[in-house]
Amino acid sequence: MDAKKKSSRPKLVLGLLLATVTIALATPALSSGTSRLEPQVLPPVQGVVPNVLVIVTDDQRIKMLKTMPQTSEFFIDGGTQYPNGYVTTPLCCPSRGSIFTGRYAHNHGIKHNNMAEALDQTTTIQFQLQQAGYKTGIVGKYFRNWNIPSDPPYFDKWSIFTAGYYDRLFNTEGTVHTVAQYSTDYLAQESARMLREFEAEGDLTPWFLYVAPSAPHKPYVAARGYRNLKVPDWRGNAAVHEKDRSDKPPFIRAQHDDLRHGNRIRKKQIRTLKSVDDLIGTIVATLGDLQENRDTLAIFISDNGYLLGEHGFVGKRQPYTESIEVPLVLRLPGVLPRGSVDQRFAANIDIAPTILEAAQVPEEVRVASDGHSLLGDYKRQYMFTEQWGNPQKNLPDWASIRTTDYQYVEYYATLPGEGAEFVSFREYYDLKRDPFQLENLFADGNPNNDPNPVPLEAAVRDFRTCAEDSCP
C-alpha cells in the first residue's frame, strides 16, 4: 500500500462498527464457567482503537526474556514491564483459559490440561473482539489436548497445533496437514501471512492475533541452527541449593532434582527460545512493513513459570515463586511509556480486560471478568493462585495468597470414603526476609513465630470461590 495513502486515513473508529454490530451482554454463572447471552445493540463509541497482538510462550521463566534480544528491544525497550507478573494457575490449559477470559480457573472451568471443552467460548476475548468488528487470528498452540481437526471457535483465520517442534499436525483454516519444518519457523511464516491478509482485507478493520509457540516446553528441541549454541552455566539460586527441606510438604521432600538437572534443561529451553526471538523479529518486521507498529497493543506472557531445581523440584504446578512468576510486558505507543517498569501485581487474568479497554468495548457489555485492566490504576493488594492436583503424580490441590510481604499456601486432601476436604499442610514465608522461600514458619519448630492462621484461612476460603469484584 502507498505510504502516503495509508497515512492519510486513520485506523478504524470503533463507533462506526459498534453502531452496526451486536455484542454479547453476559451475566456469567461463574461457578460453572458458563454465561447467559443476550444481544444488545451498542451506541457509537468515538476514538481510534488499536490492533492487538498477544504472544504466549510455554513454560518460560521470567529472566529468560533477557536471552531474547529482538523481543527485548521491541517489548522491554518499547513498552512497560511488569516484574510482579504472575499466572493464577501455573499449568498450561488453565492459564490459557484465564488469558482468553480474564477469569480464574475456578470460574472458567478448565482445571486440568484435558478440560478445554469446559470453556464457554462466548466468554473469550476472541468472541468479544469478533463481535466488535475485529478480524481475529490464532497461530500456534491453542489448548494442549485440543482435537486438531476441530476449528477453534471465533477465529477468522487460524493455523493451530497442540505442541512440539518437528513433523507436527496442524489445522490451517480447515485443512489438516503435517508440517515437517521446525514449528516455530512455520509459525513465523503463518503470522506474517495473516498480518498481510488482514491488511489486504481493509486498513480500516482492526485485527487480533494470538501467537503461541511450543517453546520452551519439553522435549526442548532446538532448531538445527541453534542446537550447538553455547549457553553459559547457571549457578542457580538459594532455593536450588536448599539443604534442609524438612519444612516442605511431603511430595516436595520426595523430590531430588538438582542444579545439574536444572542447568541441563535451562540450556535446552534457551536454545528453543532463540527461534521464538526470530519469530517475534519476523512479526515486528512485518508490522513495520505494514506501518502498524504504532497502532498495535502488543502483549508478551508465558502460560506459567518453571522450577529448575528450586526446592529439589523441576517442573511447574507448584506455588513457589519460580513456578507462578512469568515474563509480562505490554507495549502500546502513546499510551504506555517506553522502557518503563510497573511494580504492581499483574496477572494473566488482567490481559482480557486490558485488551477490551484498549478496544473501547464498553464495560457494561463486556463478559464479566475477575481481572483488571492494566491501562487503569487498579492496584491489587493480594495475588491469589490456585492449582488442582494430579493424584497419579502425587501432586495435591493447593491455594495461595501472596502479598509483597508474605506468601501463605494451603494444601488439601480428602478423607477416605467421605470426600470431605481438609487442609493437610500449610506454608508461610516471610518474603521480605526470605525471598527464596527457605523457611516455612509453620514448620520451623518454633511456634512463637507462627502467624495467626485464622484470617489467612478465611481469605483463602473466600478467594477460592470469588467472582468478579469479590476477587483480589
N, C-alpha and C positions, 0 to 999 in steps of 0.2 A: 504494500500500500504506500502511496506517495506520502512522505513525511509531512509536507505542508498541509495536505488534505486531511490527514489524520489529526494533526494537532489543532486544526480549526474547529473540530467538533468535540464536545465533551463526552465523557463516559456517561453511561445510562443514568438518567434521573429516575430514581426508583418509583416516584409517584406516577410516572407515565405508564409503568407496568401495573402497579398495585391498583390503579383505578379500574383495570380491566380483568384482573385475575382474582381468584379466591384463595384464601389461606385457611388452614385448619385452626379453629378455636377449640383448644383442648382442655378438658377437665380430667387430669390424669387420675387413674386409680392406681396410686403409686405402690400399693402393697403387692400388686400383681404385675406391674410393669406395663399395663395397658392404658388406653385412653379412649374417651368418647369424643368423636369429632363431629363438629357441625360447621358447615361452610359459612363464611362471613365475607361480604364484600368490603374491602378496605378503602378508606378515604385516601386521596392523593397525599403522598409524603414528598416534600421537597428536599433536594440535596443530591450530591454525587455519591454513588456507592462504589466500593472497591471490588475488584476480583478477590477471590480467596484461594490461597494455596496452603494446604496442610501436608506436612511431611512427618511420617511416623516411622521411626526405626524400631527394631525389635531386640530388647534386652540390652540397651545401651546405658552404660554408666555415665554420669554427668561429666566427668573430667575427660572422657574420650572425645568430646567435641573439640578439644584443643588439637587433636591429631588430624583434623579435617580443615585444611586452610581455606579452601573455597567456600565451604559452609560458614566458617567463622567470619570471613570477610563480609559475606552477604548478610548473615543474621546478626552476629555479635557486633561487628563494626557498624552495621547499618540499622540496628534495631535495639530492642530492650531485652536484657537478660534477666531471668528470674532464678537466682541461685537457690531459693527456697521453693523449688518446684517439685511437686510430688504427684504420685498416682494414688487413687483411693483404694484400688485393689491391685497388688503387684503380680498380675497374671495377664497374659495376652488378651484373651477374648473379653473377660470382664472389663479390662481397662479400655479396650477399643469401644465397647458398648458405652462406656462413660464418655469417651471422646465424642462419639456420634450424638449422644443425647443430652449431655450435661447432668446426668443422674448418677447417683451411687448405684452400685450393682444390686443392692437390696431393693432398689426401685425399678431398674430396667430389666432385671430378671436373669441376666447372664452371670451365673455364679461360678461356672466352670467352663473349660475350653470346648466342651461338646454341647453347649446350650445356645448356640446362635439363634435357633428358631424361637427362643423365648422373647426375642426383641420385638417390640411393637415398632414396625418400621415407620409408622406415621409420627413417631416422636423424634425422628432423627433430623439433623441439620440438612442432610441432602433432600429430604422431603420438604422441609420448610423453605429452603432456598429455591428448589424447583418450583414450588407453588408461587414463590415471589418473583418468578421470571428468570432466575439464573439458569444457565446451562451447567449441568453437573457431570463430573467425570471422576473415575477412580482408576488408578494404575497400581497393581501390586497385590499385596496381601489384604484380603477382606476380613474373613474370620478363619481361624486355624482349621476347623472341620467343616467348612462350607462345601456343599455339593457343587463342584465346579461347573457342571452343565447347567445349573440354575443361575439365571441372570440376577445380578444384585439390584434390589428394588430402588427406584427413584434416582437412577443414574442414566443420563442420556448417552454417555459413552463409557466404555469400560474395557479393561484388559486385566483380569484378575487371576490369581493363583492362590494356593494355600501356603506354601513355604518352599524353601530350597534354593539351589543355585544352578545346577545344570539339568537339562532334559526334564523340564517341568511342564505339567499340563496347565494350559491357560484357557480361559474363556474370553475371547476378544469379540465383544459385541455380538454374541450368539454363536460364534464359531469356536468349537472346542478343538484345540490343536496342541501339539507338543513343541515346545521351544527348546532347541538344542543349545543355543548360546547361553552365556552367563546371564542369569536372570536380571541382575541389577543393570547390566548394559542394555538389555531388552526394555526394561522399564524406562530408561533414559530416552530411548527411541520413541516409545509409546507416549511418554509425557510430552515430548516435543511435538509429536504428531497431533495430539489432542489440542494443545495450545494453539497450534497453527489452524486447525479446523475450527476451533471456537472463534478465532479471529476472522477467518474467512466467512463464517456464517453471520457476521454482523458486529461491527465495533461498538454498537450501542447496547449490546447484550453482555452483561457481566457473567463471569464463569466461576465455578467452584471446582477445584481439582484436588483430590486426595491421593497422595503418593505414599506407598508403604512397601519398602524393600524388605527382604527377609533378614538382611544383615542387622546386627552381628549375631543372630541366633545360631545355635548349633545346627549342623555339623561344622560351622565356621570355615566353609570352603572359600578361599580367596580366588579372585580371578587370576588367570595364568600370569599376567604381568606383575602381580603383587605377591605371589606365593613365596618368593625368597626375600621379600622386603625385610630389612634389618630393623627390628624393634628393640629398643633398649630394655634391659631388665628392669622390672619393677621391684622396689624394695618393700612393698606392702605398707601396712599401717599398724597402729597399736592393736586393732581388732583382729588382724591377721595373725599377729604374734601373741595373742592372748594365751596365757599358760593355764590359768585356772578357770574352767568353765563349769564349776560345780554349782554356780548360781543360775545357770541357764536351764530351760525346760529339758526334760529327758530326751526328746528327739534330737535336740541340738547337741546335747552331751554325747550322743551316739555317733555324731559325725566326726570325721577325721581328715577333712580336706585341708591342705596346707598351702603355703606360699608357692611352692614349686608347681603344684597343680594349678593354682590360680594364675600364676605367671604364664604358664603354657597357654591357657585359654585366652588370657588377655591379649597376648601377641596375635593369636589367630583372629580374635574379634577385630583388632585394629586393622589387620590386613583386609578383612572384608569391608570395613568402613571406608577404606580408600576408594573403593568403587562407588560407594554411596556419595562420597565427596565429588566424584566425577559426575554422577547422576545429577547432583544439585548444580554443579557447574554447567551442565547442559541446559538445565531448566533456566538458570539465571541468564545464560547467553540467549536463549530463545525469548525470554521476557524482554531482554534488551533489543533484540531484532524487531520485536513486535511493539516496542515502546510502551511496555506495560509495567516497567519496574516501579514507577511512582504510583500506579493505580492499583496496587495489589497488597492486600493484607496477607503476609506470609507467616506461618507458624511452624516451628520445629519442636518435636517432642518425641520421647521414646515411650513405648507402652508400659515399661517397667524398668527398674534398675537391675542390678545383678551383683550378688555376693561373689567375691573371688578369693574365698578362704577366710573371710571375716567370721569369727566365732566357730571356725572349723567347717564352714559350710560353703559350697559352691552351688549357686543357683538363685532362684527368686522365691516368691511366695512368702517371704518372711517379713516381720515388722521392722527389722533393723534398717538403719538409715540407707545403706547402700542398695537395698532392695526396693525401697519405696521412692527414693530420690531419683529424679530424671532431669536430663537437659531440657530446658524450656525457654525458648526465645521467640519473641514476636517482632515483626517488622511492618510498620505502616508509615511510610514517609509523610511528613507533615502533621502527623498525629502523635506517634511515639518517638521520643528523642533518640537520635543515633548514638550508639556506643554507650548506652546508659544501663544502669542496674536498678532493678526494683526489688527491694528486700522483703516485700510482703509474701506471706504464704500464698502460693498459687498452685492450681491442681488441674488435672485432666478434665474435671467436671466444669472448669471455667472456660474451656475452649468454645463449646457450643454457644453459651450466652454472649461471649465476646464477638463471635462471628455474626450472630443475629443482630447485635447492637450496631456493629460496623455496617451491616447490610440495611440498617434502618427498618427492620421488621418491627412494628410496634410491639411493645412489651405485652400489652393486653391481649394480643392474639397469638403470642408465641406459645408453643407447647411448654408447659411448666418445667423448670429445671431446678436442680439443687445447687448449682454453681452460681458464680457471679462474674459479670463482665470485667475483664482486666483493663478495659478502657475507662472504667469508673474508679471511684475512690474507696470502694469497699475494702476493709482490712479485716481479714479473718483472724480470730483470736486462737482458734483451735484447728488443727489439722486432724481429721478423722480418717482412719484407714481400716479396712476390713478384709478378711480372707476366709474362704471356705476350704476346708482341708481335703486331703486325699488319703483315706484310710489305707489304701494299698501301699502308699509311700510313708505311712506312719506320720502324716502331717495333720495336725489338728486345726479346727476352726480357731480364729482369733479376731479380736478387735482392739483398736488402739486409739488413744488421743495423744496429741503431741502439741506442745507449745514451744516458745523459744527457750523455755527454761527446763522442761522435763518431757519425758515420754512414759506413758503408762500403757501396759499391754495386759489383756486377759486372754487366756487360752481356755477352750471349752471341751468338755467331754459329756457323755450321756450315761445315765445309769443303765446297766444291762437289763433288758426286758421291760424297762419302763419308758425309755426315751426322754426322760427329764434331763434337761441340760444343767450343768453346773460348772463353775469356774474351777478348773483343775490346776492352774498355775498362774502366777502374776509376776510381772516385771515392772520395775520403776527405775528410771535412770535420770540422774541429775545432769542434764546436757551441758550446763554451764561448766561444771567441774569435770564431767566425764563424757566428753563428746563421742567417744568411741564405744560407749555402752559396755564397759568392762565390769561395772559393779552394780548388780541388781540389788537395790536397797531392801527389797523384800526377802532376799535370801543370802544376806551377807553375815548372818549370825548375830547381828546387833539390832534387837527390836527397838532400841531407843531412837534410831534414825528412820524408822518406818513411817512413811506418810500415812495420813488418815485415808483408808480405802473407801469409806462410805461415799463422799462426794465424787470420787473417781468412778466408782461403780455406777452411781446414778447417772453421771454424764455419759458413760459408755452405753448404758441401757437406753437412754433417750436417743443417742445418735444412731444406734443400730436400727431404729425404726423411723428415723427422721425423714421428712419430706419437705422440699421447697424451703420456705423461710425458717422452718424449725431446724434446718441443718446448719452446721458451722460453716 
